[in-house]
């Protein structure tokens, strides 16, 4: 047993997957409340990686794998972006031979190894009573596995893609939308100066929320999303029309990284996959730009139209959190502690129909959260569909679960 003084109990917390603004405020919220309720808080470093690399020896140096959290530590980090606990896309149930920790290589010599038994032993070594993972559907899917193995898990959803099932909102989404709107408006000056199409590729993986909400807010004329295969000539004709109607003679389209046009497939940077089996998306904005340039003369009296093509990438997930991603993590952290104090586990804290709540954690793996094309996407206009906002949730497009 590690030399850790237990009080009411010990709470472990980690952040996994991609970084987003709002992670540090969530860690702060959990820690401050937990300490004041008489718990000790241990931050597992580098997501699930820290959980598998711990050496169960009191004399071992595990500073790279976990740290005891204090109010001073979390207060300093709580106003900043990213995660001071760091992150990874490690999946303990699928660890390849080359990344098995050195002290476990003799025990796990296979090409693919399930290190879940080690994770459970390591959590016990640290004396952790409750585990609070903060992550997207990949990170939290392993949280479901641990819950099924008997670990007391309370999960917090985060992802700029906003695609964790069961919740209307995930930490990081608002800042992503805010940044996308801001940078799109900034790039308008160049597009207008040269009378071009402006093509912006945005993150989002297999869900189109990160393209839909900024477009609805007026950042773009059109958007294309993974949930609907669009016609490139239709998009070109619409953008030519938008450009003609604009006194500055430019038009804007947001392209979700997972979008596909008819006759094409999803575009990947390469064929390698991460621990969760995902290939890295990226490059569809380049293809859309080429096709727009190719087809534009057909709808512009034979005259070409040039393109400004920009991948927003990590700019939308970097920096400090906006107001919503400072407030929601605080609420999620306190919701998680409410469940711990009530002895409840196996839950995901959520926003549902504009109100804070919690759901069974299994919702993460039992369904997918995608844009409802029929309800929210106008396939004729290639932009969000809406008629009345009365009694709609705050962010309009929410989890259907």
C-alpha positions in Angstrom: 0.0 0.0 0.0 1.4 3.4 -0.9 2.3 5.7 1.9 -0.8 7.9 1.6 -2.7 9.1 4.6 -6.4 8.4 4.1 -9.1 10.6 5.5 -12.7 10.2 4.4 -11.4 8.5 1.3 -9.3 9.0 -1.8 -10.6 10.3 -5.1 -8.5 9.8 -8.3 -8.9 12.0 -11.3 -7.5 11.9 -14.8 -7.8 13.6 -18.2 -7.6 11.5 -21.4 -7.8 12.1 -25.1 -7.4 15.5 -26.8 -6.8 18.6 -24.7 -9.5 21.3 -24.5 -10.0 24.5 -22.5 -12.0 23.7 -19.4 -10.1 20.6 -18.2 -8.1 22.5 -15.5 -11.3 24.2 -14.2 -12.9 20.8 -13.9 -9.9 19.3 -12.0 -10.0 22.4 -9.8 -13.7 22.0 -9.0 -13.4 18.4 -8.1 -10.3 18.9 -6.0 -11.5 22.0 -4.0 -14.8 20.5 -3.1 -13.3 17.1 -2.3 -10.6 18.5 0.0 -13.2 20.6 1.8 -15.4 17.5 2.3 -12.5 15.6 3.9 -11.2 13.6 0.9 -7.7 13.3 -0.5 -7.3 13.8 -4.3 -4.8 12.1 -6.5 -4.2 13.2 -10.0 -3.2 10.4 -12.4 -0.9 11.8 -15.0 -1.1 11.3 -18.8 -4.6 9.8 -18.7 -4.8 6.1 -18.6 -1.0 5.9 -19.3 -0.3 6.9 -15.7 -2.7 4.3 -14.5 -0.8 1.4 -16.2 2.8 2.7 -15.6 2.7 3.0 -11.8 5.3 0.8 -10.0 3.7 -0.7 -6.9 6.7 0.0 -4.6 6.7 2.6 -1.9 10.4 3.4 -2.7 9.7 3.8 -6.5 9.6 7.2 -8.1 6.1 7.5 -9.5 6.1 11.3 -9.9 5.6 10.9 -13.6 2.5 8.8 -13.0 0.5 10.6 -10.3 0.6 13.5 -7.9 -1.2 14.5 -4.7 -3.4 17.5 -5.5 -3.7 20.6 -3.3 -5.7 23.8 -3.4 -2.6 25.7 -4.3 -1.8 23.4 -7.3 -5.3 23.5 -8.8 -5.9 27.2 -8.1 -2.9 28.1 -10.2 -3.9 25.9 -13.1 -7.7 26.4 -12.8 -7.8 29.6 -15.0 -5.8 28.1 -17.8 -6.3 26.0 -20.9 -5.1 22.5 -21.5 -4.5 20.0 -18.7 -1.7 20.3 -16.2 -2.1 16.5 -15.5 -1.3 16.0 -19.2 -3.1 13.5 -21.4 -2.7 10.6 -23.7 -4.8 8.3 -25.9 -3.7 5.2 -24.0 -6.2 2.3 -23.9 -5.2 -0.1 -21.1 -7.2 -2.9 -22.6 -5.3 -2.7 -25.9 -1.6 -2.1 -25.2 0.8 -3.1 -27.9 4.0 -5.0 -27.0 6.3 -2.1 -27.7 4.6 0.3 -25.2 4.0 -2.2 -22.3 5.8 -0.6 -19.3 9.3 -2.0 -18.8 8.5 -3.6 -15.4 5.5 -5.5 -17.0 7.1 -6.8 -20.2 7.8 -10.3 -18.8 4.2 -10.6 -17.7 2.6 -9.2 -20.9 4.7 -10.4 -23.9 1.9 -10.6 -26.5 1.5 -8.4 -29.5 -1.6 -6.9 -27.9 -2.2 -7.0 -24.1 -5.0 -6.2 -21.7 -3.5 -4.4 -18.7 -6.8 -3.9 -16.9 -5.7 -6.2 -14.0 -2.7 -3.9 -13.5 -4.9 -0.8 -13.5 -7.1 -2.3 -10.9 -4.1 -3.2 -8.7 -2.6 0.2 -9.1 -5.8 2.0 -8.1 -5.9 -0.2 -5.0 -2.2 0.5 -4.3 -3.0 4.2 -4.3 -6.0 3.6 -2.1 -8.4 5.2 -4.6 -12.0 4.8 -3.6 -13.6 6.7 -6.5 -12.2 7.4 -9.9 -13.3 10.5 -11.9 -12.1 10.3 -15.5 -12.6 13.4 -17.7 -12.7 12.6 -21.4 -14.5 11.9 -24.6 -16.2 8.7 -25.7 -12.9 6.9 -26.1 -11.5 7.7 -22.7 -14.8 7.2 -21.0 -15.5 3.8 -22.8 -12.6 2.5 -20.8 -14.2 4.0 -17.7 -17.2 1.9 -18.5 -14.9 -1.2 -18.6 -13.5 -0.4 -15.1 -17.0 0.2 -13.7 -17.9 -3.3 -15.0 -14.9 -4.6 -13.3 -16.1 -3.2 -9.9 -14.3 0.2 -9.8 -16.4 3.1 -8.5 -16.4 5.5 -11.5 -18.1 8.8 -11.9 -17.4 10.3 -15.4 -17.2 13.9 -16.7 -17.7 14.4 -20.5 -15.3 16.6 -22.4 -14.6 16.9 -26.1 -14.6 19.9 -28.5 -16.6 17.6 -30.9 -19.5 17.6 -28.4 -20.2 14.0 -29.4 -20.4 12.1 -26.1 -23.8 10.4 -26.0 -26.3 11.3 -23.2 -25.3 14.9 -22.7 -26.2 18.1 -24.5 -22.8 19.6 -23.6 -19.2 18.5 -23.3 -16.4 20.6 -21.9 -14.4 22.3 -24.6 -17.2 22.7 -27.2 -18.1 26.3 -26.4 -14.5 27.5 -26.7 -14.2 25.6 -30.0 -17.3 27.3 -31.4 -16.1 30.7 -30.1 -12.7 30.3 -31.6 -14.1 29.1 -34.9 -16.5 32.1 -35.2 -13.7 34.5 -34.3 -11.1 33.1 -36.7 -13.6 32.8 -39.5 -14.5 36.5 -39.1 -10.8 37.4 -39.0 -10.2 35.5 -42.3 -13.0 37.4 -44.0 -10.8 40.3 -44.6 -8.5 38.3 -46.8 -11.3 36.5 -48.6 -13.0 39.8 -49.3 -9.8 41.5 -50.4 -9.2 38.9 -53.1 -12.9 38.1 -53.9 -12.4 34.4 -53.1 -14.1 31.3 -51.7 -13.0 30.8 -48.0 -12.8 27.1 -47.1 -12.1 26.3 -43.5 -11.6 22.8 -42.3 -12.6 22.2 -38.6 -12.1 19.3 -36.2 -15.1 17.1 -35.3 -14.2 13.6 -36.3 -17.5 11.8 -37.2 -19.9 14.4 -35.9 -20.7 17.8 -37.5 -21.5 19.9 -34.5 -18.3 22.0 -34.7 -19.3 23.1 -38.2 -23.0 23.4 -37.6 -23.1 25.8 -34.7 -20.7 28.4 -36.1 -22.6 28.4 -39.3 -25.9 28.8 -37.5 -24.3 31.8 -35.7 -23.5 33.4 -39.0 -19.8 32.6 -39.3 -20.2 30.8 -42.7 -22.7 30.7 -45.6 -22.6 26.9 -45.9 -21.2 23.9 -44.0 -20.7 20.2 -44.9 -20.7 17.5 -42.3 -19.9 13.8 -41.9 -23.5 12.8 -41.5 -24.5 13.7 -45.1 -22.6 13.0 -48.3 -22.9 16.3 -50.3 -22.7 17.0 -54.0 -19.6 19.1 -54.9 -21.3 20.8 -57.8 -24.3 21.8 -55.6 -21.9 23.3 -53.0 -20.1 25.2 -55.8 -23.3 26.6 -57.2 -24.4 27.7 -53.7 -21.1 29.4 -52.9 -21.0 31.2 -56.3 -24.5 32.5 -55.5 -23.5 33.5 -52.0 -20.4 35.3 -53.4 -22.4 37.2 -56.0 -24.9 38.4 -53.4 -22.1 39.6 -51.1 -21.0 43.2 -51.8 -17.4 42.1 -51.1 -17.6 39.2 -53.5 -16.6 36.3 -51.2 -18.3 33.3 -49.6 -17.5 31.0 -46.7 -17.9 27.3 -46.1 -17.0 25.3 -43.0 -15.9 21.7 -43.8 -16.0 19.2 -41.0 -12.9 17.0 -41.1 -15.0 13.9 -41.5 -17.2 15.3 -44.4 -17.5 13.3 -47.6 -18.8 14.3 -51.1 -20.6 12.0 -53.4 -18.0 9.8 -55.1 -15.5 10.3 -52.4 -14.6 8.9 -49.0 -13.4 10.2 -45.7 -9.9 11.7 -46.0 -7.2 10.5 -43.6 -3.7 11.9 -43.0 -2.3 8.3 -43.1 -3.4 4.7 -42.5 -2.1 4.4 -38.9 -4.6 4.1 -36.1 -4.6 5.2 -32.4 -5.2 2.8 -29.5 -9.0 3.2 -30.1 -8.8 2.2 -33.7 -9.2 5.7 -35.2 -7.3 6.9 -38.2 -6.3 10.5 -38.0 -8.6 12.6 -40.2 -7.6 15.6 -42.1 -7.2 17.0 -45.6 -10.8 17.1 -46.9 -10.6 20.9 -46.9 -7.8 20.6 -49.5 -9.8 18.4 -51.7 -13.0 20.6 -51.4 -10.9 23.6 -52.3 -9.5 21.9 -55.4 -13.0 20.8 -56.5 -14.5 24.2 -56.0 -11.8 25.8 -58.1 -12.4 23.2 -60.8 -16.2 23.6 -60.9 -16.5 27.4 -60.3 -16.3 28.5 -63.9 -19.4 26.4 -64.7 -21.5 28.6 -62.5 -19.6 31.9 -62.9 -19.9 32.6 -66.6 -16.7 30.6 -67.4 -14.6 32.7 -65.0 -12.4 31.0 -62.4 -12.7 31.8 -58.7 -9.7 31.3 -56.4 -9.8 29.8 -53.0 -8.4 30.6 -49.6 -8.0 27.3 -47.8 -7.3 27.1 -44.1 -7.3 24.3 -41.6 -8.2 25.8 -38.2 -6.8 22.7 -36.4 -5.5 23.1 -32.9 -6.1 26.8 -32.8 -9.8 26.1 -31.8 -8.7 23.9 -28.8 -5.8 25.9 -27.5 -5.6 28.8 -25.0 -7.8 29.7 -22.1 -11.5 28.6 -21.7 -14.3 31.0 -22.6 -17.1 31.8 -20.1 -19.1 28.6 -20.7 -16.1 26.4 -20.5 -15.2 28.0 -17.2 -18.7 27.6 -15.7 -19.7 24.1 -16.9 -16.6 22.4 -15.6 -17.2 23.9 -12.2 -20.7 22.6 -12.2 -19.7 19.1 -13.6 -17.0 18.8 -10.9 -19.5 19.6 -8.1 -22.0 17.2 -9.6 -19.5 14.5 -9.6 -18.7 15.2 -5.9 -22.4 15.2 -5.1 -22.6 11.6 -6.4 -19.5 10.5 -4.5 -20.8 12.0 -1.3 -24.1 10.1 -1.8 -22.2 6.9 -2.4 -23.4 6.7 -6.1 -21.2 5.6 -8.9 -21.4 4.2 -12.4 -22.7 7.6 -13.6 -21.9 10.2 -16.2 -22.6 13.9 -15.3 -24.5 15.6 -18.0 -26.5 18.6 -19.2 -29.9 17.4 -20.4 -32.4 19.8 -21.9 -30.6 22.7 -20.4 -30.4 21.3 -16.9 -27.6 19.5 -15.0 -28.2 15.8 -14.3 -26.5 12.4 -14.5 -27.0 9.3 -16.6 -25.8 5.7 -16.4 -22.2 5.6 -17.6 -23.1 2.8 -20.1 -24.7 5.4 -22.3 -21.2 6.3 -23.5 -20.9 2.9 -25.3 -24.5 2.1 -26.0 -25.1 4.6 -28.7 -23.6 7.4 -30.9 -24.2 11.1 -30.8 -24.4 12.6 -34.3 -26.2 15.5 -36.0 -29.8 14.6 -36.8 -29.8 15.4 -40.5 -33.5 15.3 -41.0 -34.2 17.6 -38.1 -31.2 20.0 -38.1 -29.5 20.0 -41.5 -31.0 21.4 -44.8 -29.6 19.1 -47.5 -30.8 21.5 -50.2 -29.1 24.5 -48.8 -26.1 22.7 -47.1 -26.6 24.6 -43.9 -28.4 24.2 -40.5 -32.1 23.8 -40.6 -34.2 25.8 -38.1 -37.6 27.5 -38.1 -38.6 28.2 -34.5 -36.4 28.3 -31.5 -39.2 28.3 -29.0 -38.6 25.7 -26.2 -35.4 24.5 -27.9 -32.3 23.6 -25.8 -29.6 26.3 -25.5 -27.4 24.7 -28.2 -30.3 23.5 -30.3 -28.7 20.3 -31.5 -28.4 18.0 -28.4 -28.1 14.3 -27.6 -31.1 12.3 -28.8 -30.7 9.7 -26.0 
